[in-house]
Amino acid sequence: MNINGFQTREDMSYLAGLIDGEGCFYLAYHKNGHGFIHEDPRIIVNNTNKDIMLWLKENFGGYTTAQKPSNPKHKMKYQWIIAGQKALMLANWLEPLLIIKKNEVKKLWTKH
């Protein structure tokens, strides 16, 4: 994983396209043991292709999950998630490459 600039411009453009089509930016809220609410910025991509999710994890960090479908005719669903400061940094670098989700990044920055 290359945190200082992540990967190549092509990799960043590919990730931006995945997020525009199958992902989102959002703030998760967690309450700690003392009752304080903590904001956790996240980037999530959903897909049925496990290899794409593993590529994202390998190249950008974060983690992946798998969800078995309730309908046997449906495919397995995979999710890639990156959170915290890494998500904010990545969102900042992706913003110029996004088309559809550009406003979500702006909202993420104004709330955090």
URURQUI-V996754 format. One record per run of one state. SS is the DSSP state (hx for helix, st for strand, lp for the rest). FROM is the first residue (numbers start at 0). LEN is the number of residues. If there is no record, write none. Layout:
ss:SS from:FROM len:LEN
ss:SS from:FROM len:LEN
This chain:
ss:lp from:0 len:8
ss:hx from:8 len:14
ss:st from:22 len:9
ss:lp from:31 len:5
ss:st from:36 len:11
ss:lp from:47 len:2
ss:hx from:49 len:11
ss:lp from:60 len:2
ss:st from:62 len:5
ss:lp from:67 len:9
ss:st from:76 len:7
ss:hx from:83 len:14
ss:lp from:97 len:4
ss:hx from:101 len:10
ss:lp from:111 len:1
